[in-house]
């Protein structure tokens, strides 16, 4: 009976390991992510409305 529990535990471990491996085994990005581009700020000295 204990052998069935050991086998079931190993099967569960393998299932969890395979799912974890496939989730995090993707290709890493080769370049850094793009920075957000902000619109240029208006000149503070401009008083013309």
CHARMM internal coordinates of N, CA and C (Angstrom, degrees):
IC EDIT
DIST 1 N 1 CA 1.4484
DIST 1 CA 1 C 1.5298
ANGL 1 N 1 CA 1 C 111.26
DIST 1 C 2 N 1.3237
ANGL 1 CA 1 C 2 N 117.07
DIHE 1 N 1 CA 1 C 2 N -42.13
DIST 2 N 2 CA 1.4626
ANGL 1 C 2 N 2 CA 120.00
DIHE 1 CA 1 C 2 N 2 CA -179.69
DIST 2 CA 2 C 1.5237
ANGL 2 N 2 CA 2 C 110.84
DIHE 1 C 2 N 2 CA 2 C -65.03
DIST 2 C 3 N 1.3234
ANGL 2 CA 2 C 3 N 117.10
DIHE 2 N 2 CA 2 C 3 N -27.60
DIST 3 N 3 CA 1.4610
ANGL 2 C 3 N 3 CA 120.58
DIHE 2 CA 2 C 3 N 3 CA 178.92
DIST 3 CA 3 C 1.5354
ANGL 3 N 3 CA 3 C 110.83
DIHE 2 C 3 N 3 CA 3 C -65.78
DIST 3 C 4 N 1.3213
ANGL 3 CA 3 C 4 N 117.50
DIHE 3 N 3 CA 3 C 4 N -34.14
DIST 4 N 4 CA 1.4575
ANGL 3 C 4 N 4 CA 120.63
DIHE 3 CA 3 C 4 N 4 CA 176.86
DIST 4 CA 4 C 1.5307
ANGL 4 N 4 CA 4 C 111.48
DIHE 3 C 4 N 4 CA 4 C -66.12
DIST 4 C 5 N 1.3321
ANGL 4 CA 4 C 5 N 116.33
DIHE 4 N 4 CA 4 C 5 N -39.14
DIST 5 N 5 CA 1.4681
ANGL 4 C 5 N 5 CA 120.01
DIHE 4 CA 4 C 5 N 5 CA 177.71
DIST 5 CA 5 C 1.5261
ANGL 5 N 5 CA 5 C 111.05
DIHE 4 C 5 N 5 CA 5 C -66.69
DIST 5 C 6 N 1.3087
ANGL 5 CA 5 C 6 N 117.17
DIHE 5 N 5 CA 5 C 6 N -39.45
DIST 6 N 6 CA 1.4666
ANGL 5 C 6 N 6 CA 120.35
DIHE 5 CA 5 C 6 N 6 CA 177.68
DIST 6 CA 6 C 1.5212
ANGL 6 N 6 CA 6 C 109.88
DIHE 5 C 6 N 6 CA 6 C -63.88
DIST 6 C 7 N 1.3116
ANGL 6 CA 6 C 7 N 116.95
DIHE 6 N 6 CA 6 C 7 N -44.97
DIST 7 N 7 CA 1.4627
ANGL 6 C 7 N 7 CA 120.65
DIHE 6 CA 6 C 7 N 7 CA -179.90
DIST 7 CA 7 C 1.5277
ANGL 7 N 7 CA 7 C 110.96
DIHE 6 C 7 N 7 CA 7 C -64.86
DIST 7 C 8 N 1.3179
ANGL 7 CA 7 C 8 N 117.35
DIHE 7 N 7 CA 7 C 8 N -41.27
DIST 8 N 8 CA 1.4650
ANGL 7 C 8 N 8 CA 120.67
DIHE 7 CA 7 C 8 N 8 CA 177.95
DIST 8 CA 8 C 1.5312
ANGL 8 N 8 CA 8 C 110.84
DIHE 7 C 8 N 8 CA 8 C -65.46
DIST 8 C 9 N 1.3221
ANGL 8 CA 8 C 9 N 117.15
DIHE 8 N 8 CA 8 C 9 N -37.96
DIST 9 N 9 CA 1.4677
ANGL 8 C 9 N 9 CA 120.65
DIHE 8 CA 8 C 9 N 9 CA 177.63
DIST 9 CA 9 C 1.5172
ANGL 9 N 9 CA 9 C 111.77
DIHE 8 C 9 N 9 CA 9 C -64.82
DIST 9 C 10 N 1.3231
ANGL 9 CA 9 C 10 N 116.59
DIHE 9 N 9 CA 9 C 10 N -41.97
DIST 10 N 10 CA 1.4676
ANGL 9 C 10 N 10 CA 120.53
DIHE 9 CA 9 C 10 N 10 CA 178.25
DIST 10 CA 10 C 1.5260
ANGL 10 N 10 CA 10 C 110.11
DIHE 9 C 10 N 10 CA 10 C -64.77
DIST 10 C 11 N 1.3319
ANGL 10 CA 10 C 11 N 117.06
DIHE 10 N 10 CA 10 C 11 N -42.29
DIST 11 N 11 CA 1.4637
ANGL 10 C 11 N 11 CA 120.51
DIHE 10 CA 10 C 11 N 11 CA 178.69
DIST 11 CA 11 C 1.5268
ANGL 11 N 11 CA 11 C 111.06
DIHE 10 C 11 N 11 CA 11 C -62.92
DIST 11 C 12 N 1.3206
ANGL 11 CA 11 C 12 N 117.34
DIHE 11 N 11 CA 11 C 12 N -40.80
DIST 12 N 12 CA 1.4602
ANGL 11 C 12 N 12 CA 120.70
DIHE 11 CA 11 C 12 N 12 CA 178.41
DIST 12 CA 12 C 1.5233
ANGL 12 N 12 CA 12 C 110.95
DIHE 11 C 12 N 12 CA 12 C -65.64
DIST 12 C 13 N 1.3250
ANGL 12 CA 12 C 13 N 116.66
DIHE 12 N 12 CA 12 C 13 N -42.93
DIST 13 N 13 CA 1.4584
ANGL 12 C 13 N 13 CA 120.78
DIHE 12 CA 12 C 13 N 13 CA 177.53
DIST 13 CA 13 C 1.5259
ANGL 13 N 13 CA 13 C 110.57
DIHE 12 C 13 N 13 CA 13 C -60.12
DIST 13 C 14 N 1.3197
ANGL 13 CA 13 C 14 N 117.77
DIHE 13 N 13 CA 13 C 14 N -44.95
DIST 14 N 14 CA 1.4572
ANGL 13 C 14 N 14 CA 120.79
DIHE 13 CA 13 C 14 N 14 CA 179.83
DIST 14 CA 14 C 1.5282
ANGL 14 N 14 CA 14 C 111.43
DIHE 13 C 14 N 14 CA 14 C -63.36
DIST 14 C 15 N 1.3188
ANGL 14 CA 14 C 15 N 116.89
DIHE 14 N 14 CA 14 C 15 N -40.04
DIST 15 N 15 CA 1.4595
ANGL 14 C 15 N 15 CA 120.16
DIHE 14 CA 14 C 15 N 15 CA 178.62
DIST 15 CA 15 C 1.5291
ANGL 15 N 15 CA 15 C 110.67
DIHE 14 C 15 N 15 CA 15 C -61.86
DIST 15 C 16 N 1.3271
ANGL 15 CA 15 C 16 N 116.86
DIHE 15 N 15 CA 15 C 16 N -48.22
DIST 16 N 16 CA 1.4652
ANGL 15 C 16 N 16 CA 120.92
DIHE 15 CA 15 C 16 N 16 CA -179.70
DIST 16 CA 16 C 1.5214
ANGL 16 N 16 CA 16 C 110.54
DIHE 15 C 16 N 16 CA 16 C -64.12
DIST 16 C 17 N 1.3337
ANGL 16 CA 16 C 17 N 117.38
DIHE 16 N 16 CA 16 C 17 N -40.83
DIST 17 N 17 CA 1.4688
ANGL 16 C 17 N 17 CA 121.23
DIHE 16 CA 16 C 17 N 17 CA 179.86
DIST 17 CA 17 C 1.5237
ANGL 17 N 17 CA 17 C 111.13
DIHE 16 C 17 N 17 CA 17 C -63.89
DIST 17 C 18 N 1.3223
ANGL 17 CA 17 C 18 N 118.23
DIHE 17 N 17 CA 17 C 18 N -42.81
DIST 18 N 18 CA 1.4619
ANGL 17 C 18 N 18 CA 121.31
DIHE 17 CA 17 C 18 N 18 CA -179.10
DIST 18 CA 18 C 1.5269
ANGL 18 N 18 CA 18 C 110.56
DIHE 17 C 18 N 18 CA 18 C -65.91
DIST 18 C 19 N 1.3237
ANGL 18 CA 18 C 19 N 117.46
DIHE 18 N 18 CA 18 C 19 N -41.58
DIST 19 N 19 CA 1.4666
ANGL 18 C 19 N 19 CA 120.42
DIHE 18 CA 18 C 19 N 19 CA 178.13
DIST 19 CA 19 C 1.5223
ANGL 19 N 19 CA 19 C 110.23
DIHE 18 C 19 N 19 CA 19 C -64.13
DIST 19 C 20 N 1.3356
ANGL 19 CA 19 C 20 N 117.63
DIHE 19 N 19 CA 19 C 20 N -44.50
DIST 20 N 20 CA 1.4627
ANGL 19 C 20 N 20 CA 121.65
DIHE 19 CA 19 C 20 N 20 CA 178.99
DIST 20 CA 20 C 1.5197
ANGL 20 N 20 CA 20 C 110.69
DIHE 19 C 20 N 20 CA 20 C -62.54
DIST 20 C 21 N 1.3078
ANGL 20 CA 20 C 21 N 117.54
DIHE 20 N 20 CA 20 C 21 N -43.21
DIST 21 N 21 CA 1.4645
ANGL 20 C 21 N 21 CA 122.03
DIHE 20 CA 20 C 21 N 21 CA -178.17
DIST 21 CA 21 C 1.5257
ANGL 21 N 21 CA 21 C 110.68
DIHE 20 C 21 N 21 CA 21 C -62.95
DIST 21 C 22 N 1.3162
ANGL 21 CA 21 C 22 N 117.09
DIHE 21 N 21 CA 21 C 22 N -42.51
DIST 22 N 22 CA 1.4642
ANGL 21 C 22 N 22 CA 119.29
DIHE 21 CA 21 C 22 N 22 CA -178.25
DIST 22 CA 22 C 1.5241
ANGL 22 N 22 CA 22 C 111.94
DIHE 21 C 22 N 22 CA 22 C -73.94
DIST 22 C 23 N 1.3164
ANGL 22 CA 22 C 23 N 118.66
DIHE 22 N 22 CA 22 C 23 N -25.33
DIST 23 N 23 CA 1.4628
ANGL 22 C 23 N 23 CA 120.03
DIHE 22 CA 22 C 23 N 23 CA 178.52
DIST 23 CA 23 C 1.5189
ANGL 23 N 23 CA 23 C 111.49
DIHE 22 C 23 N 23 CA 23 C -71.87
DIST 23 C 24 N 1.3257
ANGL 23 CA 23 C 24 N 117.64
DIHE 23 N 23 CA 23 C 24 N -39.42
DIST 24 N 24 CA 1.4644
ANGL 23 C 24 N 24 CA 121.25
DIHE 23 CA 23 C 24 N 24 CA -172.51
DIST 24 CA 24 C 1.5162
ANGL 24 N 24 CA 24 C 114.09
DIHE 23 C 24 N 24 CA 24 C -108.31
DIST 24 C 25 N 1.3112
ANGL 24 CA 24 C 25 N 118.82
DIHE 24 N 24 CA 24 C 25 N 10.55
DIST 25 N 25 CA 1.4669
ANGL 24 C 25 N 25 CA 120.78
DIHE 24 CA 24 C 25 N 25 CA -178.22
DIST 25 CA 25 C 1.5201
ANGL 25 N 25 CA 25 C 112.03
DIHE 24 C 25 N 25 CA 25 C -97.39
DIST 25 C 26 N 1.3306
ANGL 25 CA 25 C 26 N 118.50
DIHE 25 N 25 CA 25 C 26 N 15.85
DIST 26 N 26 CA 1.4605
ANGL 25 C 26 N 26 CA 121.10
DIHE 25 CA 25 C 26 N 26 CA -179.61
DIST 26 CA 26 C 1.5140
ANGL 26 N 26 CA 26 C 111.34
DIHE 25 C 26 N 26 CA 26 C -67.90
DIST 26 C 27 N 1.3171
ANGL 26 CA 26 C 27 N 115.49
DIHE 26 N 26 CA 26 C 27 N 165.12
DIST 27 N 27 CA 1.4575
ANGL 26 C 27 N 27 CA 120.89
DIHE 26 CA 26 C 27 N 27 CA -179.81
DIST 27 CA 27 C 1.5246
ANGL 27 N 27 CA 27 C 110.06
DIHE 26 C 27 N 27 CA 27 C -70.37
DIST 27 C 28 N 1.3160
ANGL 27 CA 27 C 28 N 116.89
DIHE 27 N 27 CA 27 C 28 N 136.20
DIST 28 N 28 CA 1.4549
ANGL 27 C 28 N 28 CA 122.16
DIHE 27 CA 27 C 28 N 28 CA 179.21
DIST 28 CA 28 C 1.5261
ANGL 28 N 28 CA 28 C 109.05
DIHE 27 C 28 N 28 CA 28 C -78.32
DIST 28 C 29 N 1.3349
ANGL 28 CA 28 C 29 N 118.42
DIHE 28 N 28 CA 28 C 29 N 144.14
DIST 29 N 29 CA 1.4714
ANGL 28 C 29 N 29 CA 119.35
DIHE 28 CA 28 C 29 N 29 CA 177.98
DIST 29 CA 29 C 1.5237
ANGL 29 N 29 CA 29 C 110.60
DIHE 28 C 29 N 29 CA 29 C -66.41
DIST 29 C 30 N 1.3452
ANGL 29 CA 29 C 30 N 116.17
DIHE 29 N 29 CA 29 C 30 N 141.60
DIST 30 N 30 CA 1.4562
ANGL 29 C 30 N 30 CA 120.50
DIHE 29 CA 29 C 30 N 30 CA -177.11
DIST 30 CA 30 C 1.5187
ANGL 30 N 30 CA 30 C 112.42
DIHE 29 C 30 N 30 CA 30 C -89.88
DIST 30 C 31 N 1.3105
ANGL 30 CA 30 C 31 N 117.38
DIHE 30 N 30 CA 30 C 31 N -12.06
DIST 31 N 31 CA 1.4569
ANGL 30 C 31 N 31 CA 120.81
DIHE 30 CA 30 C 31 N 31 CA 179.73
DIST 31 CA 31 C 1.5247
ANGL 31 N 31 CA 31 C 109.60
DIHE 30 C 31 N 31 CA 31 C -130.24
DIST 31 C 32 N 1.3221
ANGL 31 CA 31 C 32 N 117.30
DIHE 31 N 31 CA 31 C 32 N 153.40
DIST 32 N 32 CA 1.4728
ANGL 31 C 32 N 32 CA 119.08
DIHE 31 CA 31 C 32 N 32 CA 179.41
DIST 32 CA 32 C 1.5200
ANGL 32 N 32 CA 32 C 110.44
DIHE 31 C 32 N 32 CA 32 C -68.54
DIST 32 C 33 N 1.3274
ANGL 32 CA 32 C 33 N 117.07
DIHE 32 N 32 CA 32 C 33 N 153.91
DIST 33 N 33 CA 1.4724
ANGL 32 C 33 N 33 CA 119.68
DIHE 32 CA 32 C 33 N 33 CA 179.24
DIST 33 CA 33 C 1.5214
ANGL 33 N 33 CA 33 C 111.20
DIHE 32 C 33 N 33 CA 33 C -64.30
DIST 33 C 34 N 1.3271
ANGL 33 CA 33 C 34 N 115.26
DIHE 33 N 33 CA 33 C 34 N 151.19
DIST 34 N 34 CA 1.4639
ANGL 33 C 34 N 34 CA 119.87
DIHE 33 CA 33 C 34 N 34 CA -179.07
DIST 34 CA 34 C 1.5207
ANGL 34 N 34 CA 34 C 109.84
DIHE 33 C 34 N 34 CA 34 C -69.25
DIST 34 C 35 N 1.3305
ANGL 34 CA 34 C 35 N 114.85
DIHE 34 N 34 CA 34 C 35 N 143.13
DIST 35 N 35 CA 1.4553
ANGL 34 C 35 N 35 CA 120.11
DIHE 34 CA 34 C 35 N 35 CA 176.65
DIST 35 CA 35 C 1.5184
ANGL 35 N 35 CA 35 C 109.01
DIHE 34 C 35 N 35 CA 35 C -80.61
DIST 35 C 36 N 1.3192
ANGL 35 CA 35 C 36 N 115.27
DIHE 35 N 35 CA 35 C 36 N 151.06
DIST 36 N 36 CA 1.4614
ANGL 35 C 36 N 36 CA 119.46
DIHE 35 CA 35 C 36 N 36 CA 176.91
DIST 36 CA 36 C 1.5184
ANGL 36 N 36 CA 36 C 109.28
DIHE 35 C 36 N 36 CA 36 C -69.06
DIST 36 C 37 N 1.3095
ANGL 36 CA 36 C 37 N 115.40
DIHE 36 N 36 CA 36 C 37 N 134.63
DIST 37 N 37 CA 1.4563
ANGL 36 C 37 N 37 CA 118.84
DIHE 36 CA 36 C 37 N 37 CA 177.13
DIST 37 CA 37 C 1.5202
ANGL 37 N 37 CA 37 C 108.39
DIHE 36 C 37 N 37 CA 37 C -97.19
DIST 37 C 38 N 1.3196
ANGL 37 CA 37 C 38 N 115.09
DIHE 37 N 37 CA 37 C 38 N 123.44
DIST 38 N 38 CA 1.4478
ANGL 37 C 38 N 38 CA 120.38
DIHE 37 CA 37 C 38 N 38 CA 179.61
DIST 38 CA 38 C 1.5220
ANGL 38 N 38 CA 38 C 109.25
DIHE 37 C 38 N 38 CA 38 C -97.58
DIST 38 C 39 N 1.3243
ANGL 38 CA 38 C 39 N 117.55
DIHE 38 N 38 CA 38 C 39 N 145.64
DIST 39 N 39 CA 1.4762
ANGL 38 C 39 N 39 CA 119.04
DIHE 38 CA 38 C 39 N 39 CA 177.28
DIST 39 CA 39 C 1.5206
ANGL 39 N 39 CA 39 C 109.48
DIHE 38 C 39 N 39 CA 39 C -67.11
DIST 39 C 40 N 1.3181
ANGL 39 CA 39 C 40 N 117.46
DIHE 39 N 39 CA 39 C 40 N 149.58
DIST 40 N 40 CA 1.4776
ANGL 39 C 40 N 40 CA 119.15
DIHE 39 CA 39 C 40 N 40 CA -179.13
DIST 40 CA 40 C 1.5268
ANGL 40 N 40 CA 40 C 110.42
DIHE 39 C 40 N 40 CA 40 C -63.78
DIST 40 C 41 N 1.3180
ANGL 40 CA 40 C 41 N 114.31
DIHE 40 N 40 CA 40 C 41 N 140.54
DIST 41 N 41 CA 1.4618
ANGL 40 C 41 N 41 CA 119.18
DIHE 40 CA 40 C 41 N 41 CA 179.86
DIST 41 CA 41 C 1.5219
ANGL 41 N 41 CA 41 C 109.66
DIHE 40 C 41 N 41 CA 41 C -76.99
DIST 41 C 42 N 1.3232
ANGL 41 CA 41 C 42 N 115.22
DIHE 41 N 41 CA 41 C 42 N 149.49
DIST 42 N 42 CA 1.4642
ANGL 41 C 42 N 42 CA 119.27
DIHE 41 CA 41 C 42 N 42 CA 178.54
DIST 42 CA 42 C 1.5241
ANGL 42 N 42 CA 42 C 108.90
DIHE 41 C 42 N 42 CA 42 C -72.29
DIST 42 C 43 N 1.3059
ANGL 42 CA 42 C 43 N 114.31
DIHE 42 N 42 CA 42 C 43 N 150.28
DIST 43 N 43 CA 1.4510
ANGL 42 C 43 N 43 CA 119.59
DIHE 42 CA 42 C 43 N 43 CA 178.37
DIST 43 CA 43 C 1.5277
ANGL 43 N 43 CA 43 C 110.06
DIHE 42 C 43 N 43 CA 43 C -67.69
DIST 43 C 44 N 1.3244
ANGL 43 CA 43 C 44 N 116.98
DIHE 43 N 43 CA 43 C 44 N 127.53
DIST 44 N 44 CA 1.4587
ANGL 43 C 44 N 44 CA 121.69
DIHE 43 CA 43 C 44 N 44 CA -177.19
DIST 44 CA 44 C 1.5290
ANGL 44 N 44 CA 44 C 111.94
DIHE 43 C 44 N 44 CA 44 C -69.41
DIST 44 C 45 N 1.3430
ANGL 44 CA 44 C 45 N 117.39
DIHE 44 N 44 CA 44 C 45 N -22.44
DIST 45 N 45 CA 1.4652
ANGL 44 C 45 N 45 CA 120.03
DIHE 44 CA 44 C 45 N 45 CA -177.19
DIST 45 CA 45 C 1.5135
ANGL 45 N 45 CA 45 C 112.08
DIHE 44 C 45 N 45 CA 45 C -82.81
DIST 45 C 46 N 1.3158
ANGL 45 CA 45 C 46 N 117.13
DIHE 45 N 45 CA 45 C 46 N -8.38
DIST 46 N 46 CA 1.4720
ANGL 45 C 46 N 46 CA 120.00
DIHE 45 CA 45 C 46 N 46 CA -179.15
DIST 46 CA 46 C 1.5297
ANGL 46 N 46 CA 46 C 109.05
DIHE 45 C 46 N 46 CA 46 C -75.39
DIST 46 C 47 N 1.3316
ANGL 46 CA 46 C 47 N 116.86
DIHE 46 N 46 CA 46 C 47 N 113.58
DIST 47 N 47 CA 1.4703
ANGL 46 C 47 N 47 CA 120.81
DIHE 46 CA 46 C 47 N 47 CA -179.77
DIST 47 CA 47 C 1.5093
ANGL 47 N 47 CA 47 C 110.83
DIHE 46 C 47 N 47 CA 47 C -107.97
DIST 47 C 48 N 1.3201
ANGL 47 CA 47 C 48 N 117.44
DIHE 47 N 47 CA 47 C 48 N 6.56
DIST 48 N 48 CA 1.4633
ANGL 47 C 48 N 48 CA 121.14
DIHE 47 CA 47 C 48 N 48 CA 179.73
DIST 48 CA 48 C 1.5269
ANGL 48 N 48 CA 48 C 109.01
DIHE 47 C 48 N 48 CA 48 C -80.00
DIST 48 C 49 N 1.3304
ANGL 48 CA 48 C 49 N 115.78
DIHE 48 N 48 CA 48 C 49 N 120.98
DIST 49 N 49 CA 1.4556
ANGL 48 C 49 N 49 CA 119.75
DIHE 48 CA 48 C 49 N 49 CA -179.90
DIST 49 CA 49 C 1.4660
ANGL 49 N 49 CA 49 C 108.20
DIHE 48 C 49 N 49 CA 49 C -98.44
END
COOR INIT
IC SEED 1 N 1 CA 1 C
IC BUILD
